[in-house]
Amino acid sequence: MLDPGPSRVLKELLPTVGPAILSLMNLSFSTGIVPSNFKAAVMKPLLKKPGLDPELVRNYRPILNLPFLSKVQERIVAKQIVDYLTRNNLFEPFQSGFRNFHSTETAITRVVNDILLALDKNTCSMLVLLDLSAAFNTIDHSTLLHRLEHYVGFGGTALSWLESYLTDRTQFVLHEGSESKHCKLRFGVPQESVLGPLLFAIYMLPLGNVIRSFGISFHCYSDDTQLYIPVDSGDSAQIQRVESCLAAVKGWMSQNFLQLNTGKTELIIISSKRDREELEDVSLWLDGLAIPQSASVKNLGVLFDPQLCFDQHIRSITRIAFFHLKNIARIRPMLSAADAETLIHAFVSSRLNYCNALFSGLPNSTTKSLQVVHNAAARLLTRTRKFDHITPILASLHRLLELSQTIIFQTIILAIIFSISRLI
């Protein structure tokens, strides 16, 4: 709809059209002007789950599509911005999005490590997961440009190009062949774009200092922010400090056209079983609304429980993985080995391997179900029987390590990444 043809065709014709595209990109960068057709977007509503009422707007998830060439141009700009921010140490140190050697896994690992260190000292931890309402859609362009100029140090053509990128953007809705009128966007950055999340991180740069002023630890990944602090039973001062910090965070967000959703902000207290009863009535208050404790919270895709033993998370992974294995098993006779491997890696192995360094040190009784899923996936891939010995099956696959080996391997990789990140 936005591109003159499929991106695949453009890639095939690159030797022919490449010089013209290069000239267009260079002209845009030298003049500080983004082509207007690069700033158009089409939004397609997608039903969240099959079976939901298609007449209700809340049952749809908006999917934003951008021109192919605009994303190519944004990748060029994003790489230069990331290199500049990294070289000049301008990134928020505890922002794990959009940075080399950082990911959701490094963010969660750091938070879990800090909480486990507190537990080793017989100290409980309060973890608060902030929820922002439509954060990318309410960014004020003039405030963002001020941050780019005065916090980051952009100027000249670079700043002009980013101003052009933000202004006069349009989008329309396309649903079942019907097209809405084209609307001009006065606020926000496109979340599905390459540059949007990076610009959001720059917009949020002052927030870190607000939280630090209260002596509270925090970590961010894009618009997901979590606060955590050691707390003991009866320690009302720490609880009041967290409440004061939340009030300051909400105030800062209001001043910057962002909205902290108190009703969806979550609280969990992580403690030993011995201390659990003394802290079960603790809650937080913000603007007259209570933030009660949750029995579990989902943090960047990982379920946290009050003892941080990840048993609920592992049960969830196991259930979902077996669901997908059963579906793949139904069509396995029609699949080649390569296609079956692709499906298993996409729907099963990816879930088993996500943040699995967190499982290091857990008892075998907790992780046993994951190994059962792992073995079932190997049997399905190789089409071997249920009672055939699993060790030679795993050995024949070469790339499919035993789960315990995968956890050790991932832990080593994280340690190497941490060492490298401290050197650059």
C-alpha positions in Angstrom: 0.0 0.0 0.0 2.8 2.4 0.9 5.6 0.9 -1.3 5.6 0.9 -5.1 6.1 -2.8 -5.1 7.0 -5.8 -2.8 10.3 -5.3 -1.0 11.5 -8.6 -2.4 11.3 -7.2 -5.9 13.2 -4.1 -4.8 16.0 -6.3 -3.4 16.2 -8.2 -6.6 16.5 -5.0 -8.6 19.0 -3.4 -6.2 22.0 -3.5 -8.7 19.8 -1.4 -11.0 18.0 0.9 -8.6 20.7 1.0 -5.9 22.5 4.1 -7.1 19.2 6.1 -7.3 18.3 5.0 -3.8 21.7 6.0 -2.5 21.4 9.4 -4.1 18.0 9.8 -2.5 19.3 8.9 1.0 22.3 11.2 0.7 20.2 14.1 -0.5 17.9 13.6 2.5 20.8 13.6 4.9 22.5 16.6 3.4 19.4 18.8 3.3 18.0 17.6 6.6 14.6 16.8 5.0 12.8 13.4 5.1 10.8 12.6 2.0 7.1 13.1 2.8 6.1 9.6 1.5 8.6 8.1 4.1 6.5 9.7 6.8 3.2 7.9 6.0 2.0 4.9 7.8 -0.9 2.5 7.5 -2.5 0.9 10.5 -4.1 -2.5 10.2 -6.3 -3.7 13.1 -5.6 -7.4 14.0 -7.9 -9.4 16.2 -6.0 -10.3 19.4 -7.3 -13.9 19.6 -9.5 -16.0 17.3 -13.1 -16.2 18.6 -13.2 -12.6 20.1 -16.1 -10.4 19.1 -14.9 -8.6 15.9 -17.5 -5.8 16.6 -15.6 -4.6 19.7 -12.7 -2.2 19.0 -10.9 -3.3 22.2 -10.5 -6.8 20.8 -8.1 -5.5 18.1 -4.4 -4.8 18.2 -3.2 -2.0 15.9 -0.4 -3.1 13.6 1.5 -0.2 12.0 3.2 -0.7 8.6 5.8 1.7 7.3 7.4 2.1 3.9 10.2 -0.3 3.3 12.7 2.4 2.2 11.9 4.5 5.2 13.0 1.6 7.5 16.2 1.3 5.5 16.9 5.0 6.1 16.0 4.7 9.8 18.5 1.9 10.2 21.3 4.1 8.9 20.4 6.9 11.2 19.8 4.6 14.2 23.3 3.0 13.9 24.9 6.5 13.9 22.9 7.6 16.9 23.7 4.5 18.9 27.4 4.7 18.0 27.4 8.4 19.1 25.5 7.8 22.4 27.8 4.8 23.2 31.0 6.6 22.4 30.0 9.6 24.6 28.5 7.6 27.4 25.1 9.3 27.0 22.9 6.2 27.3 21.1 5.7 30.6 23.4 3.1 32.3 20.4 1.0 33.4 18.6 1.1 30.0 19.0 -2.2 28.3 17.2 -1.4 25.1 18.9 -0.6 21.7 22.4 -1.1 23.0 25.1 -3.5 22.0 25.7 -6.4 24.5 22.3 -5.6 26.2 18.9 -7.3 26.0 15.9 -8.2 28.0 17.9 -11.1 29.4 20.7 -8.9 30.7 18.1 -6.6 32.2 16.3 -9.4 34.1 19.6 -11.1 35.1 20.9 -7.9 36.7 17.6 -7.4 38.7 17.5 -11.0 39.8 21.1 -11.0 40.8 20.6 -7.9 43.0 17.6 -9.4 44.6 19.3 -12.7 45.2 22.3 -10.9 46.8 19.8 -9.2 49.2 18.2 -12.6 50.0 21.6 -14.0 50.8 21.8 -11.2 53.5 18.3 -12.3 54.8 16.8 -9.1 53.4 13.6 -9.0 51.4 13.1 -6.9 48.2 10.2 -4.8 47.0 9.9 -4.9 43.2 7.5 -2.4 41.4 6.7 -2.7 37.7 5.6 0.6 36.2 2.9 0.6 33.5 2.8 3.5 31.1 -0.3 4.1 29.0 0.4 4.4 25.3 3.8 5.9 26.0 5.0 6.1 22.4 1.9 7.9 21.3 2.1 10.9 23.6 5.7 12.0 23.2 5.8 15.8 22.8 7.9 16.6 19.7 9.3 20.0 21.0 10.3 18.3 24.3 12.1 15.5 22.4 13.9 18.0 20.1 15.0 19.9 23.2 16.4 16.7 24.7 18.2 15.9 21.4 19.8 19.3 21.4 20.6 19.9 25.0 20.9 16.5 26.6 22.5 14.7 23.6 24.2 17.5 21.8 22.7 17.2 18.3 22.7 20.3 16.1 22.8 21.5 12.5 21.6 19.3 9.8 21.4 16.2 12.1 18.9 18.0 14.3 17.0 19.4 11.3 16.7 15.9 9.8 15.2 14.6 13.1 12.8 17.5 13.3 11.7 16.8 9.7 11.3 13.1 10.7 9.0 14.0 13.5 6.8 16.6 11.9 4.0 16.2 9.3 3.8 12.4 9.8 0.5 10.9 8.7 -1.3 7.6 9.1 -4.6 6.0 8.1 -6.5 2.8 9.0 -7.0 0.0 6.4 -9.5 -2.7 7.3 -11.0 -5.2 5.0 -10.3 -3.0 2.0 -11.8 0.1 3.5 -9.5 3.1 4.1 -10.0 5.9 6.6 -9.0 9.5 6.0 -5.4 10.4 6.4 -4.7 12.0 9.8 -1.7 14.2 10.7 0.1 13.2 13.9 1.0 16.0 16.3 2.4 13.8 19.0 4.3 10.5 19.4 6.8 8.4 17.6 5.9 5.2 15.7 6.7 2.2 18.0 7.0 -0.2 15.1 9.7 1.9 13.4 13.4 1.5 13.8 14.0 5.0 15.3 10.9 5.3 17.4 12.0 3.2 20.4 15.5 4.8 20.3 14.0 8.3 20.4 11.8 7.2 23.2 14.8 6.2 25.3 16.4 9.6 24.7 13.1 11.3 25.7 13.2 9.3 29.0 16.8 10.2 29.9 16.0 12.6 32.8 13.8 9.9 34.5 16.9 8.0 35.8 18.0 11.0 37.8 14.6 11.4 39.3 14.6 7.8 40.6 18.3 7.9 41.7 17.5 10.9 43.9 15.5 8.6 46.2 18.3 6.0 46.4 16.2 3.3 44.7 17.6 0.8 42.2 15.9 0.6 38.8 16.3 -0.9 35.4 14.6 -0.1 32.1 14.0 -1.8 28.8 12.4 0.5 26.3 9.2 1.7 28.1 9.3 -1.1 30.7 10.7 0.4 34.0 11.1 -1.5 37.3 12.1 -0.2 40.7 13.4 -2.4 43.5 14.7 -1.8 47.0 15.6 -3.9 50.0 12.9 -3.8 52.7 12.4 -5.4 56.1 9.2 -6.1 57.9 8.1 -3.0 59.8 10.4 -0.8 57.8 7.9 2.0 57.1 10.7 4.4 56.0 11.6 2.3 53.0 8.0 2.0 52.0 7.4 5.7 52.3 10.5 6.3 50.2 9.1 4.1 47.4 5.8 5.9 47.6 7.6 9.3 47.4 9.6 8.1 44.4 6.4 6.9 42.6 4.8 10.2 43.2 7.8 12.0 41.8 8.0 9.7 38.8 4.3 10.2 38.1 4.7 14.0 38.4 7.7 14.0 36.0 5.7 11.9 33.6 2.7 14.3 33.7 5.0 17.2 33.0 6.4 15.3 30.0 3.0 14.3 28.5 3.3 10.7 29.7 0.8 8.8 31.9 1.7 6.4 34.7 -1.2 3.9 35.0 -1.5 3.3 38.7 -4.2 0.7 38.3 -1.8 -1.5 36.2 1.4 -0.8 38.1 2.3 -4.0 39.9 4.0 -4.8 43.2 5.6 -8.0 44.5 7.7 -8.6 47.6 10.4 -11.2 47.2 11.4 -12.9 50.5 12.1 -16.2 52.1 9.2 -18.3 53.3 10.1 -17.3 56.9 9.6 -13.6 56.3 6.6 -14.0 54.0 3.8 -13.7 56.7 5.3 -10.5 58.2 5.1 -8.7 54.8 1.9 -10.1 53.3 -0.1 -7.0 54.2 2.3 -4.5 52.8 1.0 -2.3 49.9 1.8 1.0 48.3 -0.3 4.1 47.9 -0.2 6.5 45.0 -2.7 9.4 44.6 -5.2 7.7 46.9 -5.1 4.4 45.0 -3.6 1.2 46.5 -1.1 -0.9 44.7 -1.6 -4.3 46.4 0.9 -7.1 46.3 0.6 -9.6 43.5 1.1 -13.4 43.8 3.1 -13.3 40.6 4.1 -10.7 38.0 5.2 -11.0 34.4 8.5 -9.1 34.0 9.7 -8.8 30.4 8.1 -12.2 29.6 9.3 -14.0 32.8 6.9 -14.8 35.7 8.3 -13.7 39.0 7.0 -15.4 42.2 7.5 -14.3 45.8 10.3 -16.8 46.5 12.0 -16.3 43.1 12.1 -20.0 42.4 10.5 -19.6 38.9 8.2 -22.6 39.3 5.2 -20.8 38.0 7.2 -19.6 35.0 8.5 -23.0 34.2 5.0 -24.5 34.4 3.8 -21.9 32.0 6.6 -22.6 29.6 6.0 -26.3 29.8 2.2 -26.0 29.1 2.7 -23.7 26.1 5.6 -25.7 24.7 3.6 -29.0 24.8 0.6 -27.3 23.2 2.8 -26.3 20.2 4.5 -29.7 20.1 1.1 -31.4 19.8 0.2 -29.1 16.9 3.5 -29.7 15.1 3.1 -33.5 15.7 -0.2 -33.5 13.8 1.5 -32.2 10.6 4.9 -33.8 11.2 4.3 -36.5 8.4 3.9 -33.7 5.9 7.1 -31.8 7.0 10.7 -32.3 5.9 13.3 -32.5 8.7 14.4 -29.0 8.0 10.9 -27.6 8.2 10.1 -29.5 11.4 13.4 -28.2 12.9 12.4 -24.6 12.0 9.0 -24.9 13.6 10.3 -26.6 16.8 13.0 -23.9 17.2 10.4 -21.1 16.5 7.7 -22.4 18.9 9.4 -24.6 21.4 13.2 -24.1 21.7 12.9 -20.3 21.7 10.7 -20.5 24.8 13.0 -23.0 26.6 16.1 -20.9 25.9 14.6 -17.5 26.7 16.4 -16.2 29.9 17.3 -19.7 30.8 20.4 -18.4 32.7 17.9 -17.6 35.4 17.4 -21.4 35.9 21.1 -21.9 36.9 21.2 -23.3 40.4 17.6 -24.3 40.5 16.9 -27.8 41.8 16.5 -30.6 39.2 12.9 -31.2 40.5 12.0 -27.7 39.3 13.6 -27.9 35.8 12.8 -31.5 35.2 9.6 -30.7 33.2 11.7 -28.5 30.8 14.0 -31.4 30.1 10.9 -33.5 29.4 9.8 -31.0 26.8 13.3 -30.8 25.4 13.4 -34.6 25.0 9.9 -34.7 23.4 11.0 -32.1 20.9 14.0 -34.2 20.0 11.9 -37.3 19.5 9.4 -35.4 17.3 12.2 -34.0 15.2 13.9 -37.4 14.7 10.6 -39.3 14.6 11.8 -41.8 17.2 9.7 -43.7 19.7 8.8 -42.6 23.2 10.8 -45.2 25.0 13.9 -45.0 22.9 17.0 -43.9 24.9 17.3 -40.1 24.6 21.1 -39.6 24.9 22.0 -41.0 21.4 19.1 -39.0 20.0 20.4 -35.7 21.4 23.9 -36.6 20.3 22.7 -37.3 16.8 21.3 -33.8 16.5 24.6 -32.1 17.4 23.1 -28.6 17.8 20.5 -29.7 20.4 22.4 -29.7 23.8 20.8 -31.1 26.9 19.0 -28.5 28.8 21.5 -28.3 31.7 24.3 -27.8 29.1 22.2 -25.0 27.4 21.8 -23.2 30.8 25.5 -23.4 31.5 26.4 -22.3 28.0 24.0 -19.3 28.3 25.4 -18.3 31.7 28.9 -18.3 30.2 27.8 -16.2 27.3 26.3 -13.6 29.7 29.5 -13.5 31.7 31.5 -12.9 28.5 29.1 -10.2 27.4 29.3 -8.5 30.8 33.1 -8.5 30.6 33.2 -7.1 27.1 30.7 -4.4 27.9 32.9 -3.2 30.7 35.9 -2.8 28.4 34.2 -0.7 25.7 
